[in-house]
Structure formats: structure tokens, C-alpha cells
């Protein structure tokens, strides 16, 4: 079993192996243990913001992948009275993510997407000690050296090789 001391070593070792269609999830402590065969869960024992920062640093310094960030659509609606600390968390995660593009989806939709993807591709789930709901950060890895617009142009050219 991985211990809190070596989760980052594991991420560093896995980065060269991970590619587009793989995911890295940084999740709160109540995130469910999923059973799709490609999903690997590690308990970090750390603060979620710290784990997100360290994971984004690893992805940013890779030569081959970039993150597509998803967060729960429920997060902006979680009231401080029901989840003490959520306001501070929202401020901190915004600071960490900065100007990076981020997509909000309902929690169940993201969970379903992760479960389906985990049937064929590796997903690394890093559990943290955070106890605030709807705070998970989902990183779907995409190719760093091939843009979405380049892929769209390629697909269009394949449909119409003559350029008509």
C-alpha cells in the first residue's frame, strides 16, 4: 500500500507513462473508492490545495501532457453554514488554478465519466484529508504537443481530402 510519504514519488514515476485519456483526480476524504479496473486510489494524508499544487507542477513540467480541469458544478452553491471553510477553499483553489480553463459539471456526471474511462485507461485518484463536499479537482490529461484545433483540422481534412 502506498503511504502518505510516497504518493508524490508515485506521481513522478507515473508521469512519463500517463498520456491523453488518462486522468489524475485530487479528491476530498469522502470520495468513493471506485471499482473500475483502471482506477488506482492513493491516500495522501495531505491538504488538498497542497496536493493540487504539486500535481499541477508535475503536469506543467511534463513534455507530453496538459490538464483539462473539471470541478463539481455544485461547489459554488455549497453554503458556509453547512460546510465551514468552503468560502476559503473556493478562494484558495481559484488562486491555485489562476487563469487555467476549467469546466464545471455535476458531480455525478464527472463520477460516471471517470468510471467509464477507468474501464480502458488508467486513472490515478489522490485522496486528501479535506472534509468539505464537492471540492474534488479532476484533471483529464490531453496531449501537450497537439492542440484541439489541430485535431479538429486533421479530422476535417480526413473527411474531405480534396479540400472542398
TORPATI-120605 format. One record per residue: x, y, z of N, C-alpha, C in turn; residue in three letters; residue number from 1. Coordinates in Angstrom, 1 decimal, always signed. Layout:
# residues N
n_x, n_y, n_z, ca_x, ca_y, ca_z, c_x, c_y, c_z, residu, num
X, Y, Z, X, Y, Z, X, Y, Z, Ala, NUM
...
END
This chain:
# residues 164
n_x, n_y, n_z, ca_x, ca_y, ca_z, c_x, c_y, c_z, residu, num
+0.8, -1.2, +0.0, +0.0, +0.0, +0.0, +0.9, +1.2, +0.0, Unk, 1
+0.4, +2.2, -0.8, +1.2, +3.5, -0.8, +0.9, +4.3, +0.5, Unk, 2
+2.0, +4.9, +1.0, +1.9, +5.7, +2.2, +1.8, +7.2, +1.9, Unk, 3
+1.4, +8.0, +2.8, +1.4, +9.4, +2.5, +2.7, +10.0, +2.1, Unk, 4
+3.8, +9.3, +2.6, +5.1, +9.8, +2.3, +5.6, +9.6, +0.8, Unk, 5
+5.0, +8.7, +0.1, +5.5, +8.4, -1.2, +4.5, +8.6, -2.3, Unk, 6
+3.4, +9.2, -2.1, +2.4, +9.5, -3.2, +3.0, +10.3, -4.3, Unk, 7
+3.8, +11.4, -3.9, +4.4, +12.2, -4.9, +5.5, +11.5, -5.7, Unk, 8
+6.2, +10.6, -5.1, +7.2, +9.8, -5.8, +6.4, +9.0, -6.9, Unk, 9
+5.3, +8.4, -6.5, +4.5, +7.6, -7.4, +4.0, +8.5, -8.6, Unk, 10
+3.6, +9.7, -8.3, +3.1, +10.6, -9.4, +4.3, +10.9, -10.3, Unk, 11
+5.4, +11.2, -9.8, +6.6, +11.5, -10.6, +7.0, +10.3, -11.5, Unk, 12
+6.9, +9.1, -10.9, +7.2, +7.9, -11.7, +6.2, +7.6, -12.8, Unk, 13
+5.0, +7.9, -12.5, +3.9, +7.6, -13.5, +3.8, +8.7, -14.6, Unk, 14
+4.2, +9.9, -14.4, +4.0, +11.0, -15.4, +4.5, +10.6, -16.8, Unk, 15
+5.7, +10.0, -16.9, +6.1, +9.6, -18.3, +5.1, +8.6, -18.9, Unk, 16
+4.4, +7.8, -18.1, +3.6, +6.7, -18.6, +2.2, +7.2, -18.9, Unk, 17
+1.7, +8.3, -18.3, +0.4, +8.8, -18.5, +0.3, +9.6, -19.7, Unk, 18
-0.8, +9.6, -20.4, -0.9, +10.3, -21.7, -2.4, +10.8, -21.8, Unk, 19
-2.7, +11.2, -23.0, -4.1, +11.7, -23.2, -5.0, +10.6, -22.9, Unk, 20
-6.2, +10.9, -22.4, -7.2, +10.0, -21.9, -7.0, +9.5, -20.5, Unk, 21
-5.8, +9.7, -19.9, -5.6, +9.3, -18.5, -6.1, +10.5, -17.7, Unk, 22
-6.4, +10.2, -16.4, -6.9, +11.2, -15.5, -6.1, +11.2, -14.2, Unk, 23
-5.9, +12.3, -13.6, -5.4, +12.4, -12.2, -6.5, +13.2, -11.4, Unk, 24
-7.0, +12.6, -10.3, -8.0, +13.2, -9.5, -7.4, +13.5, -8.2, Unk, 25
-7.7, +14.7, -7.7, -7.3, +15.1, -6.3, -8.6, +15.4, -5.6, Unk, 26
-8.9, +14.5, -4.6, -10.3, +14.4, -4.1, -10.3, +14.6, -2.6, Unk, 27
-11.5, +15.0, -2.1, -11.7, +15.1, -0.7, -11.8, +13.7, +0.0, Unk, 28
-11.8, +13.7, +1.3, -11.7, +12.4, +2.0, -12.9, +11.5, +1.8, Unk, 29
-14.1, +12.0, +1.4, -15.3, +11.2, +1.3, -15.5, +10.7, -0.2, Unk, 30
-14.6, +11.0, -1.0, -14.7, +10.5, -2.4, -14.7, +9.0, -2.4, Unk, 31
-15.6, +8.4, -3.2, -15.8, +6.9, -3.1, -14.6, +6.1, -3.8, Unk, 32
-14.4, +5.0, -3.2, -13.4, +4.1, -3.8, -14.1, +3.4, -5.0, Unk, 33
-13.7, +3.7, -6.2, -14.3, +3.2, -7.4, -13.7, +1.8, -7.7, Unk, 34
-14.5, +1.0, -8.5, -14.1, -0.4, -8.7, -13.7, -0.6, -10.2, Unk, 35
-13.8, +0.3, -11.1, -13.3, +0.1, -12.4, -11.9, -0.3, -12.4, Unk, 36
-11.5, -1.3, -13.3, -10.2, -1.9, -13.1, -9.0, -0.9, -13.3, Unk, 37
-9.2, +0.2, -14.0, -8.1, +1.1, -14.3, -7.9, +2.2, -13.3, Unk, 38
-8.8, +2.2, -12.2, -8.7, +3.3, -11.2, -7.9, +2.8, -10.0, Unk, 39
-6.8, +3.6, -9.7, -5.9, +3.4, -8.6, -6.1, +4.5, -7.6, Unk, 40
-6.3, +4.2, -6.4, -6.5, +5.2, -5.3, -5.4, +5.2, -4.3, Unk, 41
-4.9, +6.4, -4.0, -3.8, +6.5, -3.0, -4.2, +7.5, -2.0, Unk, 42
-4.1, +7.2, -0.7, -4.3, +8.2, +0.4, -3.1, +9.0, +0.6, Unk, 43
-3.2, +10.3, +0.4, -2.0, +11.2, +0.5, -1.7, +11.7, +2.0, Unk, 44
-2.8, +11.8, +2.8, -2.6, +12.3, +4.1, -2.3, +13.8, +4.1, Unk, 45
-2.5, +14.5, +3.0, -2.2, +15.9, +2.9, -3.4, +16.8, +2.6, Unk, 46
-3.2, +18.1, +2.7, -4.1, +19.1, +2.4, -4.4, +19.1, +0.9, Unk, 47
-5.7, +19.2, +0.5, -6.0, +19.1, -0.9, -5.3, +20.2, -1.7, Unk, 48
-5.3, +21.4, -1.3, -4.7, +22.5, -2.0, -3.2, +22.2, -2.3, Unk, 49
-2.5, +21.7, -1.3, -1.1, +21.4, -1.5, -0.9, +20.3, -2.5, Unk, 50
-1.8, +19.3, -2.5, -1.7, +18.2, -3.5, -2.0, +18.7, -4.9, Unk, 51
-3.0, +19.5, -5.0, -3.4, +20.1, -6.4, -2.2, +20.9, -6.9, Unk, 52
-1.5, +21.7, -6.1, -0.4, +22.5, -6.5, +0.8, +21.6, -7.0, Unk, 53
+1.0, +20.5, -6.2, +2.1, +19.6, -6.6, +1.8, +18.8, -7.8, Unk, 54
+0.6, +18.4, -8.0, +0.2, +17.6, -9.2, +0.3, +18.5, -10.4, Unk, 55
-0.3, +19.7, -10.3, -0.2, +20.7, -11.5, +1.2, +21.0, -11.8, Unk, 56
+2.1, +21.1, -10.8, +3.5, +21.3, -11.1, +4.1, +20.2, -11.9, Unk, 57
+3.8, +18.9, -11.6, +4.3, +17.8, -12.3, +3.7, +17.8, -13.7, Unk, 58
+2.5, +18.1, -13.9, +1.9, +18.1, -15.2, +2.5, +19.2, -16.1, Unk, 59
+2.6, +20.4, -15.5, +3.2, +21.5, -16.2, +4.6, +21.3, -16.7, Unk, 60
+5.3, +20.5, -15.9, +6.7, +20.3, -16.3, +6.9, +19.0, -17.1, Unk, 61
+5.8, +18.4, -17.5, +5.9, +17.2, -18.4, +6.1, +17.8, -19.8, Unk, 62
+6.6, +17.0, -20.7, +6.8, +17.4, -22.1, +5.6, +17.0, -23.0, Unk, 63
+4.7, +16.1, -22.4, +3.8, +15.5, -23.3, +2.3, +15.7, -22.9, Unk, 64
+1.9, +16.1, -21.7, +0.5, +16.2, -21.4, +0.2, +17.6, -20.8, Unk, 65
-1.0, +18.0, -20.9, -1.6, +19.2, -20.3, -2.9, +18.9, -19.7, Unk, 66
-3.3, +19.6, -18.6, -4.5, +19.2, -18.0, -5.8, +19.9, -18.5, Unk, 67
-6.8, +19.2, -18.6, -8.2, +19.8, -18.8, -8.8, +19.6, -17.5, Unk, 68
-9.2, +20.7, -16.9, -9.6, +20.7, -15.5, -11.1, +20.7, -15.4, Unk, 69
-11.6, +19.9, -14.5, -13.1, +19.8, -14.2, -13.3, +19.9, -12.7, Unk, 70
-14.3, +20.6, -12.4, -14.7, +20.7, -11.0, -16.2, +20.5, -10.9, Unk, 71
-16.7, +20.2, -9.7, -18.1, +20.0, -9.4, -18.9, +21.3, -9.6, Unk, 72
-19.9, +21.2, -10.3, -20.8, +22.4, -10.5, -21.5, +22.8, -9.2, Unk, 73
-21.6, +21.8, -8.3, -22.2, +22.1, -7.0, -21.4, +23.1, -6.1, Unk, 74
-20.1, +23.1, -6.3, -19.2, +23.8, -5.4, -19.6, +25.3, -5.1, Unk, 75
-20.0, +26.1, -6.2, -20.3, +27.5, -5.9, -21.6, +27.6, -5.0, Unk, 76
-22.4, +26.6, -4.9, -23.6, +26.7, -4.2, -23.6, +26.1, -2.8, Unk, 77
-22.5, +25.5, -2.4, -22.3, +24.9, -1.1, -22.2, +26.1, -0.1, Unk, 78
-23.1, +26.2, +0.9, -23.1, +27.3, +1.8, -22.1, +27.1, +3.0, Unk, 79
-21.5, +28.2, +3.4, -20.5, +28.1, +4.5, -21.2, +27.6, +5.8, Unk, 80
-22.4, +27.8, +6.0, -23.1, +27.3, +7.3, -23.2, +25.8, +7.3, Unk, 81
-23.2, +25.2, +6.1, -23.3, +23.7, +6.1, -21.9, +23.1, +5.9, Unk, 82
-21.0, +23.8, +5.4, -19.6, +23.3, +5.1, -18.6, +24.4, +5.5, Unk, 83
-18.3, +24.5, +6.8, -17.4, +25.5, +7.3, -16.0, +25.4, +6.6, Unk, 84
-15.5, +26.5, +6.0, -14.3, +26.5, +5.3, -14.4, +26.5, +3.8, Unk, 85
-15.6, +26.3, +3.3, -15.8, +26.3, +1.9, -15.5, +27.6, +1.2, Unk, 86
-15.8, +28.7, +1.8, -15.5, +30.0, +1.2, -14.0, +30.2, +1.0, Unk, 87
-13.3, +29.8, +2.1, -11.8, +29.9, +2.0, -11.3, +28.9, +0.9, Unk, 88
-11.8, +27.7, +0.9, -11.4, +26.8, -0.1, -11.6, +27.3, -1.5, Unk, 89
-12.8, +27.9, -1.8, -13.1, +28.4, -3.1, -12.0, +29.5, -3.5, Unk, 90
-11.7, +30.3, -2.6, -10.7, +31.4, -2.8, -9.3, +30.8, -3.1, Unk, 91
-8.9, +29.8, -2.3, -7.6, +29.1, -2.5, -7.5, +28.3, -3.8, Unk, 92
-8.6, +27.6, -4.2, -8.5, +26.8, -5.4, -8.5, +27.8, -6.6, Unk, 93
-9.2, +28.9, -6.5, -9.1, +29.9, -7.6, -7.7, +30.4, -7.7, Unk, 94
-7.0, +30.7, -6.6, -5.7, +31.2, -6.6, -4.8, +30.1, -7.3, Unk, 95
-4.9, +28.9, -6.9, -4.1, +27.8, -7.5, -4.3, +27.6, -9.0, Unk, 96
-5.6, +27.6, -9.4, -5.9, +27.4, -10.8, -5.6, +28.6, -11.6, Unk, 97
-5.7, +29.8, -11.1, -5.4, +31.0, -11.8, -6.3, +31.2, -13.0, Unk, 98
-5.6, +31.4, -14.1, -6.4, +31.6, -15.4, -6.5, +30.4, -16.2, Unk, 99
-6.2, +29.3, -15.7, -6.4, +28.0, -16.4, -7.9, +27.8, -16.7, Unk, 100
-8.1, +27.3, -17.9, -9.5, +27.0, -18.3, -10.0, +25.8, -17.4, Unk, 101
-11.3, +25.9, -17.0, -11.9, +25.0, -16.1, -13.3, +24.8, -16.5, Unk, 102
-13.8, +23.5, -16.5, -15.2, +23.2, -16.8, -15.9, +22.7, -15.6, Unk, 103
-17.1, +23.2, -15.3, -17.9, +22.7, -14.2, -18.9, +21.7, -14.7, Unk, 104
-19.0, +20.6, -14.1, -20.1, +19.6, -14.4, -20.7, +19.1, -13.1, Unk, 105
-21.9, +18.6, -13.2, -22.5, +18.0, -12.0, -21.6, +16.8, -11.5, Unk, 106
-21.5, +16.7, -10.2, -20.6, +15.7, -9.6, -20.9, +14.3, -10.2, Unk, 107
-22.2, +13.9, -10.3, -22.5, +12.5, -10.7, -22.1, +12.3, -12.2, Unk, 108
-22.1, +13.4, -13.0, -21.7, +13.3, -14.4, -20.1, +13.0, -14.5, Unk, 109
-19.4, +13.7, -13.6, -17.9, +13.5, -13.6, -17.6, +12.1, -13.1, Unk, 110
-18.3, +11.7, -12.0, -18.0, +10.3, -11.5, -18.3, +9.3, -12.6, Unk, 111
-19.4, +9.4, -13.3, -19.8, +8.5, -14.3, -18.7, +8.5, -15.4, Unk, 112
-18.2, +9.6, -15.8, -17.2, +9.8, -16.9, -15.9, +9.1, -16.4, Unk, 113
-15.5, +9.3, -15.2, -14.3, +8.7, -14.6, -14.5, +7.2, -14.6, Unk, 114
-15.6, +6.7, -14.1, -15.8, +5.2, -14.1, -15.8, +4.6, -15.5, Unk, 115
-16.4, +5.2, -16.4, -16.4, +4.7, -17.8, -14.9, +4.7, -18.4, Unk, 116
-14.2, +5.8, -18.2, -12.9, +5.9, -18.7, -12.0, +4.9, -18.0, Unk, 117
-12.2, +4.6, -16.7, -11.4, +3.7, -15.9, -11.5, +2.2, -16.4, Unk, 118
-12.4, +1.9, -17.3, -12.5, +0.6, -17.8, -11.4, +0.3, -18.9, Unk, 119
-10.9, +1.4, -19.5, -9.9, +1.2, -20.5, -8.6, +2.0, -20.3, Unk, 120
-8.7, +3.0, -19.5, -7.5, +3.8, -19.3, -7.2, +4.0, -17.8, Unk, 121
-6.0, +4.3, -17.5, -5.6, +4.5, -16.1, -6.0, +5.8, -15.5, Unk, 122
-6.5, +5.7, -14.3, -6.9, +6.9, -13.5, -6.3, +6.8, -12.2, Unk, 123
-5.6, +7.9, -11.8, -4.9, +8.0, -10.5, -5.8, +8.9, -9.6, Unk, 124
-6.3, +8.4, -8.5, -7.1, +9.1, -7.5, -6.2, +9.4, -6.3, Unk, 125
-6.0, +10.6, -6.0, -5.2, +11.0, -4.8, -6.2, +11.6, -3.8, Unk, 126
-6.4, +10.8, -2.7, -7.3, +11.2, -1.7, -6.6, +12.1, -0.7, Unk, 127
-7.3, +13.2, -0.3, -6.7, +14.1, +0.7, -7.5, +14.1, +2.0, Unk, 128
-7.0, +14.9, +2.9, -7.7, +14.9, +4.2, -8.8, +16.0, +4.3, Unk, 129
-9.1, +16.6, +3.2, -10.2, +17.7, +3.1, -11.5, +17.1, +3.4, Unk, 130
-12.3, +17.8, +4.3, -13.6, +17.4, +4.6, -14.7, +18.4, +4.3, Unk, 131
-14.6, +18.9, +3.0, -15.6, +19.8, +2.5, -16.1, +19.2, +1.2, Unk, 132
-17.5, +19.1, +1.1, -18.0, +18.4, -0.1, -17.9, +19.2, -1.4, Unk, 133
-17.9, +18.4, -2.5, -17.8, +18.9, -3.9, -16.6, +19.8, -4.2, Unk, 134
-15.5, +19.3, -3.6, -14.2, +20.1, -3.8, -13.2, +19.4, -4.6, Unk, 135
-13.5, +18.2, -5.2, -12.5, +17.4, -5.9, -12.1, +18.2, -7.2, Unk, 136
-10.9, +18.0, -7.6, -10.3, +18.6, -8.8, -10.0, +17.4, -9.7, Unk, 137
-10.6, +17.4, -10.9, -10.4, +16.3, -11.9, -9.6, +16.8, -13.0, Unk, 138
-8.4, +16.2, -13.3, -7.5, +16.5, -14.4, -7.6, +15.5, -15.4, Unk, 139
-8.2, +15.8, -16.5, -8.2, +14.9, -17.7, -7.0, +15.3, -18.5, Unk, 140
-6.1, +14.3, -18.7, -4.8, +14.7, -19.4, -5.1, +14.7, -20.9, Unk, 141
-4.5, +15.7, -21.6, -4.6, +15.8, -23.0, -3.1, +16.0, -23.6, Unk, 142
-3.0, +15.8, -24.8, -1.7, +15.9, -25.4, -1.2, +17.4, -25.4, Unk, 143
+0.0, +17.6, -24.9, +0.6, +19.0, -24.8, +1.1, +19.5, -26.2, Unk, 144
+1.6, +18.6, -27.0, +2.2, +19.0, -28.3, +1.2, +18.9, -29.5, Unk, 145
-0.1, +18.6, -29.2, -1.1, +18.5, -30.3, -2.3, +19.2, -29.8, Unk, 146
-2.7, +20.3, -30.4, -3.8, +21.1, -29.9, -5.2, +20.5, -30.3, Unk, 147
-6.2, +21.0, -29.6, -7.6, +20.6, -30.0, -7.9, +21.1, -31.4, Unk, 148
-7.4, +22.3, -31.7, -7.7, +22.9, -33.1, -7.0, +22.1, -34.1, Unk, 149
-5.7, +21.6, -33.9, -5.0, +20.8, -34.8, -5.7, +19.5, -35.1, Unk, 150
-6.3, +18.9, -34.0, -7.0, +17.7, -34.1, -8.3, +17.9, -35.0, Unk, 151
-9.0, +19.0, -34.7, -10.2, +19.3, -35.5, -9.9, +19.5, -37.0, Unk, 152
-8.8, +20.2, -37.2, -8.4, +20.4, -38.6, -8.0, +19.1, -39.3, Unk, 153
-7.3, +18.2, -38.6, -7.0, +16.9, -39.1, -8.2, +16.1, -39.5, Unk, 154
-9.2, +16.1, -38.5, -10.4, +15.3, -38.8, -11.2, +15.9, -39.9, Unk, 155
-11.2, +17.2, -40.1, -11.9, +17.8, -41.2, -11.2, +17.4, -42.5, Unk, 156
-9.9, +17.5, -42.5, -9.1, +17.1, -43.8, -9.4, +15.6, -44.1, Unk, 157
-9.5, +14.8, -43.1, -9.7, +13.4, -43.4, -11.1, +13.1, -44.0, Unk, 158
-12.1, +13.9, -43.6, -13.4, +13.8, -44.2, -13.5, +14.3, -45.6, Unk, 159
-12.7, +15.3, -45.9, -12.7, +15.9, -47.3, -11.3, +16.1, -47.8, Unk, 160
-10.6, +15.0, -48.2, -9.2, +15.1, -48.6, -8.9, +16.0, -49.7, Unk, 161
-9.9, +16.3, -50.6, -9.7, +17.2, -51.7, -9.8, +18.7, -51.2, Unk, 162
-10.3, +18.9, -50.0, -10.4, +20.3, -49.5, -11.5, +21.1, -50.1, Unk, 163
-12.6, +20.4, -50.4, -13.8, +21.0, -51.0, -14.7, +21.6, -49.9, Unk, 164
END
